[in-house]
Amino acid sequence: MDIKIKLTAIALMFTASAGAQTLSQAQRWFTQGEFEKAKPVFKKLVKQSPSNASYNFWYGACCYETGEMMEGLPYLEKSAARKVINAYLYVSKAYYDMYRYDDAIENLEQHIYWLKQKKRDTTEAEELMGKYRKGARLIRGVENITVIDSFVVDKRSFLDAYKLGEQSGNLQMTNNGNEDVSIEFVNEMGDKKLLSANDENGNKKLYASVKLIDSWSKPQRLKGINDDMTDLNFPFLDSDGTTLYFAAKGEESLGGYDIFITRADSEENSYFRPDNMGYPFNSAFNDYMYAIDDYNNLGWFASDRYQPEGKVCVYVFIPNESKTTYDYDTVEPGKMISLARLDNIALTQTDRNEVARAKQRLAKVTYAKTGKKNKKTEFTFIVNDNRTYTSLNDFRKPEAKKMFQEMRKMQSDLETLENELDKLREKYSKSNKAVRESMTPGILDKEKRVNGLRTEIGKMETKIRNMELK
């Protein structure tokens, strides 16, 4: 019996020693940033000791660092409740990623409080607090825009998804689509170029060049916007020749590249202090290449939010003449976050007729761009992010093909009606009161028919897509 007791004691000691070695190794992996290796060890330990605050923290932090934030959050919250200092930090990061900025700030304040109690450096935490407070401010001013479509494309060729009309200028990648992308913009007149290039310290800055007789002038750095930001890139000058959009990193960014807007100060030959475009254009990820086609009333921007490596999502939206925002106090918090994140673009589409008209404009400008490259292109009909039809032979379902032909006839009728309506409105504006009164019933009738056709075409587009995707 004594021998059995001794053997059992030895086995327990060996097990405890092995466990200690495993924990020690996992802690080293954690410290070295090898979270994938450490995670299964801490997962096992937290199952064995569910109330252990340190185990909960380590496992939760490993989950966060390996992209499993929602799995790790309950463990981090449990650890923070037991006042593990760094658990507050990770909980705040998770809430920040979820756009729960008030909760993120509250937990980071606790983290900073305990750092001060322990007489530890708070510099990094204070910098993080600045980002959280920026997010809390911007979430209260989410711009109300209508996003009509989005396309997931390869990052190296994302500009192919931008179907800007010729009146909007020209965008071009300058380094053959390599990972370190730089963009050049040339205005409609072809006499001014904006570009991103490295300065003497290797930092990307914005420059301007003007067209000479047969060459471009030496690029001159833009004044007023290059000093407080890093990695300035993706310039686009609006058709007014004054409003400049670009992307940059720095203290004013939510994370990675953010999109900024500024305007030229003609008196000083400089630019005013740029403003962050806010939500939904920016996020904690990389957001860039904001471009506007004023002639067709369409806008584009790109983002790698929630996208796999090497992919970006290009959003197409209807620009506002002046910025309008949602009422933060009346919109349900979950919906406000969804609008800011753009995780469901259907929420932005409150006017079906407006969306239908915008999609028609997009189809026209897309055809204008692709038609020049491919004479066999009959039309452009976007089925989904990965499928675009340019010929009747592309249709897989006979009933969808037949309905599409009917829809094209309706689109032709609509265009004729819209032209007639425009002429009537122009005549109406120049007529006297008596003539206007006689014209009013006809104009109202045509407006009703136009709206009816737009609605019907929008329904047919959806039905055709659904048929083809079954």
Secondary structure, 3 states (H helix, E strand, C coil): CHHHHHHHHHHHHHHHHHHHHHHHHHHHHHHCCCHHHHHHHHHHHHHHCCCCHHHHHHHHHHHHHCCCHHHHHHHHHHHHHCCCHHHHHHHHHHHHHCCCHHHHHHHHHHHHHHHHHCCCCCHHHHHHHHHHHHHHHHHHHCECCEEEEEEEEEHHHHHHHCCCCHHHCEEEECCCCCCCCCEEEECCCCCEEEEEEECCCCCEEEEEEEECCCCECCCEECCCCCCCCEEEEEEEECCCCCEEEEEEECCCCCCCCEEEEEEEECCCCEECCCEECCCCCCCCCCEEEEEEECCCCEEEEEECCCCCCCEEEEEEEECCCCCCECCCCCCCHHHHHHHHHCCCHHHHCCCHHHHHHHHHHHHHHHHHHHHHHCCCCCCCEEEECCEEECCHHHCCCHHHHHHHHHHHHHHHHHHHHHHHHHHHHHHHHCCCHHHHHHHHHHHHHHHHHHHHHHHHHHHHHHHHHHHHHC
